[in-house]
């Protein structure tokens, strides 16, 4: 039976990659971006790759669950950041894993980690490979004898459902669609839908503290966790399943955000719920982004807790075909498994009106149409970026979080610094756009998009120059280097500056206890003790 394979260099499956002729035909439809598109190029084919030879070979005892062919090594060599996609598109796989291990059970995973410890080989948990911060790249120090990628795709089942407590025990390698399909047979949902949903796993969500599509209340995956189980080089790490506990430092919270440095997450108990039966959505226009932000603050502090509360600036609304580029757009939504949400929506729209928000009249592009256009663009964005690389467009994002009282100045200074950095690296035609992805009573998570013309062959250097400037400004202005994209290798320099040094020492000690040889995803989060 023919198995549908993932692309070795970008987002999605091999049969989802448009031809150069198809991309050329699409180009006129992208005129609203305001960026000159270059001649469409084709990616370097798998058969053209020249990967570095493996430094270590698959051990005979693990041969049944390991592979070292070019597709396995290339498709596990990079994440999905703009720089990763450019490297893959150009055939630049500089740090491929020596082989890929696909354990089918915890005992096999434990054997893989034992071999890695004995042989001084780095072990890189792969998840779904959707990292945009260098979290899955097998780039390790020369002191390691090699590096392998560990793919938990075979551990993808919903093992148990507790309908009384509304919880489910799910394996760490379950991808979003498969996880939801299994829960749906019980009439349940996890209600966690990150943009990478189709190609990311439960274990990856927990390891990176992923945030879902919903904008308030349960936004991060750890809000849904009851307990977590991981396999470490020192043995199993499993917490007791509880609705809450004050028993010291939480073992679940230590694994949430550990990014593969403390072990491999194999399963977790998660809070689930019935699929929502009541929904309402609306699009609301504001004259300015910051005017809309004041409204969003009022809604977030009202206790209404909308499921969606995404504020898009005028440019973001335009490029997603959700607006005309003259006004900011608030994508507002409510849902419930138990009761109608009309009263919540009515009150939220009253708050919008109090802050100058306008719901489009009949005859204009309706609010529902704007919401639908934005949602389609949101889901398609990872696929579109692959096409942008082929067309010579630099398309990347950075995100952060800041408290409300600092937001106006923060937004102004970060936007200005980013725009100047784009102008210096790419010329005058670049754009810097902004939206809120998540909001809290005490602050928001601004998410910036950069679109600009790229110089073929210099794309990575162009983005690195922009990234350096905006990351420095974000930290200087009091924001976080990442709200939900994780740290990985790309954010590590700024994470080192953001975290308290005594905490860093404590984290090194914890890593030494569960990973004595320092093999687990070295270079991410923390350096192993000597």
VOGU-3710 file (C-alpha; in Angstrom, 3 decimals, decimal comma):
1> xxxxxxxxxx> 0,000/0,000/0,000  1,337/3,432/-0,947  1,839/5,637/2,117  1,272/9,386/1,830  4,585/11,036/2,707  5,293/14,411/4,269  7,321/16,890/2,229  11,009/16,641/3,040  11,448/20,443/3,106  8,266/22,291/4,034
11> xxxxxxxxxx> 4,687/22,138/5,259  2,259/19,352/4,426  2,378/16,297/2,191  4,306/15,783/-1,022  1,103/15,752/-3,098  0,125/19,169/-1,668  3,042/21,010/-3,259  1,808/23,080/-6,250  3,863/23,003/-9,429  5,806/26,068/-10,546
21> xxxxxxxxxx> 3,203/26,597/-13,280  0,367/26,570/-10,720  2,225/29,013/-8,475  2,858/31,330/-11,421  -0,860/31,284/-12,204  -1,690/32,224/-8,607  0,693/35,209/-8,530  -1,780/37,820/-9,904  -4,184/36,955/-7,071  -1,549/38,048/-4,544
31> xxxxxxxxxx> -1,334/41,621/-5,831  -3,097/42,877/-2,693  0,066/42,090/-0,714  1,757/45,118/-2,224  5,026/43,211/-2,741  6,765/42,475/-6,033  6,794/38,721/-6,598  9,840/37,164/-8,170  10,020/34,434/-10,766  8,757/31,181/-9,286
41> xxxxxxxxxx> 11,521/28,719/-8,438  11,295/24,979/-7,801  12,552/23,294/-4,620  15,577/21,014/-4,682  14,235/17,490/-5,111  14,908/14,690/-2,671  16,897/12,807/-5,305  19,254/15,797/-5,629  20,190/15,987/-1,949  23,695/15,245/-0,762
51> xxxxxxxxxx> 23,344/14,615/2,952  26,403/14,258/5,150  27,083/10,581/5,855  25,833/9,318/9,242  28,342/9,595/12,076  26,783/6,605/13,832  24,964/3,658/12,326  21,710/2,084/13,398  22,567/-0,494/16,089  21,381/-4,013/15,201
61> xxxxxxxxxx> 19,321/-4,247/18,404  17,258/-1,218/17,307  17,175/-1,891/13,557  13,484/-2,823/13,522  12,382/0,640/14,643  15,017/2,853/12,979  15,604/4,208/9,478  18,397/6,200/7,843  17,191/6,754/4,278  17,384/10,234/2,776
71> xxxxxxxxxx> 13,693/11,029/3,190  13,636/10,115/6,878  16,807/12,036/7,642  15,879/15,140/5,588  12,263/15,327/6,765  13,421/15,193/10,414  16,333/17,617/9,982  14,459/20,918/10,139  11,432/22,527/11,717  9,064/24,905/9,947
81> xxxxxxxxxx> 10,405/28,404/10,563  10,927/30,640/7,536  14,665/29,988/7,707  14,048/26,221/7,941  11,756/26,253/4,917  14,296/28,284/2,914  17,066/25,841/3,853  14,941/22,860/2,873  13,773/24,526/-0,350  17,403/25,154/-1,319
91> xxxxxxxxxx> 18,503/21,638/-0,305  20,639/22,916/2,593  20,312/20,157/5,192  23,410/21,006/7,195  22,573/19,035/10,345  20,545/15,948/9,427  20,048/13,356/12,179  22,167/10,249/11,718  19,005/8,162/11,789  15,395/8,325/12,920
101> xxxxxxxxxx> 14,004/6,101/15,672  10,274/5,328/15,754  9,568/3,481/19,013  6,220/1,684/19,222  6,081/1,449/22,999  7,763/2,913/26,049  10,112/-0,056/26,447  11,545/0,578/22,984  11,905/4,292/23,727  13,779/3,457/26,943
111> xxxxxxxxxx> 16,150/1,236/24,947  16,792/4,067/22,470  17,643/6,506/25,269  19,848/3,928/26,970  21,807/3,414/23,732  22,132/7,181/23,232  23,464/7,608/26,784  25,951/4,775/26,377  27,190/6,046/23,006  27,141/9,790/23,830
121> xxxxxxxxxx> 24,624/10,451/21,025  22,167/13,339/21,282  18,474/12,426/21,292  16,162/14,999/19,657  12,412/14,468/20,268  10,629/15,355/17,024  6,885/15,564/17,760  5,240/16,719/14,539  8,261/18,720/13,407  6,334/22,008/13,411
131> xxxxxxxxxx> 8,826/23,941/15,570  9,468/27,470/14,303  12,363/28,157/16,705  14,939/25,486/15,865  13,621/23,069/18,471  14,025/19,857/16,435  17,285/20,545/14,589  20,017/17,990/15,257  22,669/20,716/15,565  24,823/19,628/18,498
141> xxxxxxxxxx> 28,323/20,271/19,802  31,299/18,265/18,444  31,585/16,558/21,840  28,653/14,344/20,830  29,324/11,301/18,688  26,163/11,910/16,695  22,498/12,871/16,931  19,273/11,000/16,240  15,662/12,105/15,892  12,983/10,328/17,946
151> xxxxxxxxxx> 9,556/10,261/16,284  6,645/9,090/18,462  4,193/8,847/15,570  3,421/5,227/16,445  2,213/6,218/19,936  -0,899/7,987/18,686  -3,882/6,527/20,511  -6,490/7,744/22,951  -5,963/5,032/25,559  -8,739/5,755/28,029
161> xxxxxxxxxx> -11,692/8,082/28,504  -13,172/9,048/31,870  -16,604/10,371/30,939  -17,496/11,153/34,560  -14,539/13,470/35,167  -14,347/14,487/31,512  -10,735/13,504/30,965  -8,811/11,321/28,533  -5,459/9,537/28,596  -3,739/10,211/25,289
171> xxxxxxxxxx> -0,375/9,121/23,881  2,195/11,787/23,160  2,596/11,049/19,452  -1,058/11,720/18,586  -1,425/14,374/15,889  -4,230/16,909/16,270  -6,679/15,486/13,686  -6,240/11,879/14,831  -6,616/12,843/18,467  -9,834/14,762/17,791
181> xxxxxxxxxx> -11,261/11,987/15,593  -10,789/9,464/18,392  -12,333/11,768/20,999  -15,253/12,496/18,657  -16,388/8,854/18,910  -17,109/9,686/22,564  -18,747/13,018/21,714  -15,772/14,865/23,206  -13,077/17,330/22,176  -9,807/18,526/23,698
191> xxxxxxxxxx> -10,574/22,024/22,367  -6,938/22,802/21,595  -6,356/23,975/18,042  -2,985/25,667/17,407  -2,258/26,845/13,874  0,008/23,794/13,501  -2,877/21,502/14,550  -2,698/19,243/11,475  1,023/18,501/11,870  1,767/18,770/15,582
201> xxxxxxxxxx> 1,419/16,299/18,455  0,109/16,267/22,000  3,607/15,619/23,378  4,950/18,523/21,356  2,185/20,810/22,600  3,029/20,044/26,215  6,791/20,205/25,696  6,504/23,668/24,127  3,619/25,081/26,199  1,651/25,512/22,987
211> xxxxxxxxxx> -1,310/27,885/22,824  -4,450/27,012/20,931  -6,799/28,970/18,712  -9,031/30,123/21,572  -8,127/33,540/22,874  -9,162/33,536/26,547  -9,422/31,272/29,616  -7,846/27,889/28,674  -5,357/29,180/26,114  -2,211/27,116/26,814
221> xxxxxxxxxx> -2,068/23,334/26,814  -0,942/23,151/30,449  -4,344/24,576/31,401  -5,793/21,261/30,190  -3,252/18,901/31,790  -4,190/16,608/34,695  -0,987/14,541/34,648  1,975/13,787/32,409  4,192/10,747/31,885  7,657/10,956/30,318
231> xxxxxxxxxx> 10,562/8,589/29,772  13,954/9,982/30,762  17,433/8,463/30,650  17,095/7,994/34,427  13,677/6,280/34,241  9,981/7,122/34,015  8,642/10,481/35,231  4,927/10,151/35,985  2,697/12,388/38,069  -0,475/11,521/39,945
241> xxxxxxxxxx> -3,700/12,374/38,133  -5,502/15,092/40,093  -7,803/18,073/39,409  -5,334/20,230/41,330  -2,598/19,920/43,911  -0,521/22,167/46,134  2,098/19,513/46,793  5,296/21,393/46,075  6,710/22,198/42,653  4,452/20,576/40,073
251> xxxxxxxxxx> 6,058/17,714/38,098  3,600/18,468/35,291  4,609/22,124/35,153  8,286/21,163/34,988  7,628/19,044/31,901  5,424/21,722/30,314  7,857/23,840/28,344  10,812/21,468/28,865  11,237/21,172/25,062  12,650/17,654/25,157
261> xxxxxxxxxx> 15,495/18,529/27,514  14,193/16,509/30,484  12,743/13,486/28,702  10,264/12,360/26,071  6,572/12,847/26,883  4,754/9,592/26,106  1,252/10,208/27,428  -0,897/12,560/29,466  -4,302/12,836/31,040  -6,083/15,888/29,598
271> xxxxxxxxxx> -9,311/17,668/30,460  -11,832/17,214/27,655  -15,375/18,420/27,111  -18,427/17,804/24,907  -18,307/19,401/21,509  -19,829/22,910/21,683  -23,432/23,127/20,515  -23,930/26,896/20,782  -21,791/29,366/18,804  -21,925/33,021/17,769
281> xxxxxxxxxx> -19,322/35,097/15,936  -19,031/38,664/14,709  -16,573/40,986/13,046  -16,274/44,521/14,443  -14,433/47,430/12,801  -12,378/50,082/14,634  -10,785/53,228/13,244  -7,435/52,440/14,876  -5,677/49,367/16,214  -5,020/50,912/19,620
291> xxxxxxxxxx> -8,633/52,060/19,836  -9,647/48,461/19,247  -7,114/47,381/21,878  -8,891/49,482/24,515  -12,109/47,683/23,634  -10,410/44,287/23,834  -9,070/45,201/27,275  -12,586/46,039/28,439  -13,935/42,742/27,092  -11,093/40,726/28,634
301> xxxxxxxxxx> -11,722/42,348/32,030  -15,512/41,944/31,836  -15,659/38,251/32,716  -17,399/37,393/29,436  -14,484/35,161/28,380  -15,050/34,971/24,608  -13,665/31,973/22,772  -12,190/34,262/20,147  -11,061/37,840/20,639  -8,482/38,479/17,913
311> xxxxxxxxxx> -7,760/42,081/17,005  -6,189/42,584/13,557  -4,659/45,863/12,462  -5,842/47,291/9,154  -2,975/45,784/7,169  -3,448/42,321/8,664  -7,164/42,484/7,884  -6,399/43,431/4,297  -3,875/40,705/3,515  -6,190/38,040/4,980
321> xxxxxxxxxx> -9,034/39,389/2,787  -11,021/40,133/5,958  -11,009/43,912/5,509  -10,296/46,749/3,110  -7,129/48,002/4,790  -8,779/51,127/6,185  -9,886/49,823/9,583  -8,799/47,389/12,256  -10,947/44,278/12,703  -11,940/42,465/15,886
331> xxxxxxxxxx> -12,789/38,792/15,323  -15,133/38,009/18,194  -16,700/34,661/19,080  -18,500/32,827/21,853  -19,303/29,142/22,280  -20,788/26,830/24,898  -21,511/23,160/25,418  -24,448/23,954/27,696  -26,367/27,143/26,945  -27,017/29,770/24,250
341> xxxxxxxxxx> -24,414/32,522/24,054  -26,565/35,298/22,575  -26,541/37,359/25,770  -22,738/37,224/26,034  -22,370/38,299/22,416  -24,918/41,083/22,895  -23,028/42,483/25,889  -19,672/42,198/24,104  -21,068/44,143/21,146  -22,359/46,794/23,548
351> xxxxxxxxxx> -18,809/47,148/24,884  -17,558/47,424/21,310  -20,059/50,181/20,559  -19,011/52,021/23,728  -15,463/52,065/22,332  -16,392/53,151/18,811  -16,617/49,696/17,278  -18,950/49,221/14,310  -20,545/45,996/13,088  -20,909/46,257/9,290
361> xxxxxxxxxx> -24,391/47,072/8,014  -26,183/44,885/5,504  -24,841/45,640/2,054  -21,292/46,014/3,340  -18,983/43,041/3,675  -20,655/41,362/6,647  -18,908/40,640/9,921  -19,511/36,927/9,396  -17,796/37,081/5,987  -14,799/38,846/7,523
371> xxxxxxxxxx> -14,523/36,222/10,251  -14,730/33,416/7,683  -12,056/35,022/5,482  -9,727/35,482/8,428  -10,218/31,876/9,596  -9,451/30,493/6,119  -6,320/32,638/5,845  -5,219/31,579/9,343  -5,433/27,872/8,486  -3,807/28,287/5,073
381> xxxxxxxxxx> -0,885/30,453/6,264  1,705/27,644/6,692  0,994/26,368/3,165  1,080/29,871/1,676  4,485/30,565/3,210  6,002/27,652/1,284  4,662/29,277/-1,880  6,100/32,641/-0,822  9,565/31,105/-0,559  9,245/29,902/-4,148
391> xxxxxxxxxx> 8,136/33,403/-5,197  10,928/35,279/-3,417  8,828/36,710/-0,568  10,149/36,908/2,988  7,234/35,929/5,234  7,827/35,382/8,944  6,385/36,252/12,341  7,420/37,088/15,886  5,210/37,187/18,955  5,313/38,314/22,556
401> xxxxxxxxxx> 3,131/39,412/25,481  2,901/42,627/27,486  0,634/44,108/30,169  -2,085/46,544/29,147  -0,619/49,709/30,677  2,586/49,246/28,655  0,915/48,138/25,419  0,598/51,484/23,541  4,262/52,447/23,892  5,400/48,871/23,416
411> xxxxxxxxxx> 3,426/48,463/20,197  4,689/51,777/18,831  8,366/51,140/19,556  8,452/47,489/18,508  6,553/48,253/15,292  8,857/51,152/14,460  12,008/49,141/15,163  10,738/46,228/13,099  9,750/48,465/10,191  13,176/50,121/10,200
421> xxxxxxxxxx> 14,888/46,720/10,366  12,808/45,477/7,417  13,667/48,623/5,444  17,369/48,159/6,163  17,368/44,465/5,267  14,838/44,336/2,432  14,147/47,808/1,085  11,191/50,144/1,288  8,439/47,752/0,157  8,274/45,633/3,324
431> xxxxxxxxxx> 5,366/45,568/5,739  5,043/44,922/9,480  1,545/43,905/10,568  0,124/43,104/13,998  -2,720/41,205/15,610  -3,586/39,917/19,077  -3,582/36,135/19,306  -4,563/35,840/22,987  -5,825/38,279/25,594  -5,885/38,227/29,375
441> xxxxxxxxxx> -7,382/40,546/31,992  -3,905/41,964/32,601  -2,456/42,025/29,085  -2,333/40,826/25,500  -0,150/38,743/23,199  0,758/40,846/20,117  1,750/38,785/17,085  3,650/40,545/14,302  3,889/39,489/10,659  6,715/40,606/8,373
451> xxxxxxxxxx> 6,246/40,581/4,580  8,974/41,825/2,266  10,836/41,109/-0,905  13,691/38,626/-0,421  17,034/38,527/-2,172  17,449/35,021/-3,493  20,221/33,259/-1,629  20,296/35,871/1,170  16,888/35,223/2,742  18,212/33,698/5,954
461> xxxxxxxxxx> 20,652/36,546/6,545  17,912/39,102/5,867  15,576/37,545/8,418  18,366/37,073/10,983  19,114/40,803/10,851  15,430/41,663/11,405  15,037/39,047/14,128  18,047/40,379/16,053  16,670/43,916/16,120  13,098/43,082/17,092
471> xxxxxxxxxx> 14,118/40,536/19,755  16,444/43,058/21,396  13,690/45,682/21,422  11,078/43,272/22,800  13,274/42,449/25,787  14,310/46,060/26,302  10,651/47,103/26,390  9,732/44,480/28,980  8,052/41,860/26,779  8,715/38,137/26,631
481> xxxxxxxxxx> 10,824/36,618/23,882  7,977/34,186/23,200  4,366/33,824/24,255  3,700/30,457/22,590  6,351/29,649/19,973  8,766/28,147/22,555  12,497/28,822/22,944  14,366/26,241/20,885  17,781/27,228/19,597  16,622/30,404/17,853
491> xxxxxxxxxx> 15,310/32,188/20,982  17,959/30,842/23,316  20,155/34,014/23,457  17,197/36,150/24,591  15,768/33,462/26,886  19,113/33,383/28,697  18,715/37,111/29,342  15,047/36,864/30,339  15,222/34,113/32,957  16,684/34,608/36,469
501> xxxxxxxxxx> 20,153/33,097/36,849  19,346/31,169/40,077  16,508/29,513/38,159  18,933/28,606/35,367  21,197/26,905/37,911  18,233/24,993/39,330  17,211/23,889/35,845  20,736/22,654/35,118  20,624/20,615/38,313  17,250/19,107/37,414
511> xxxxxxxxxx> 18,523/18,169/33,973  21,627/16,541/35,444  19,414/14,390/37,683  17,245/12,944/34,899  19,760/13,177/32,035  23,226/12,533/33,523  24,982/12,319/30,136  23,281/15,442/28,790  21,916/13,735/25,666  18,372/15,162/25,648
521> xxxxxxxxxx> 18,039/17,911/23,013  21,295/19,667/23,953  21,454/23,364/23,086  17,775/23,947/23,817  16,760/25,873/26,973  19,844/25,023/29,015  23,394/23,750/28,581  24,093/20,453/30,359  26,461/20,563/33,309  30,018/19,516/32,370
//
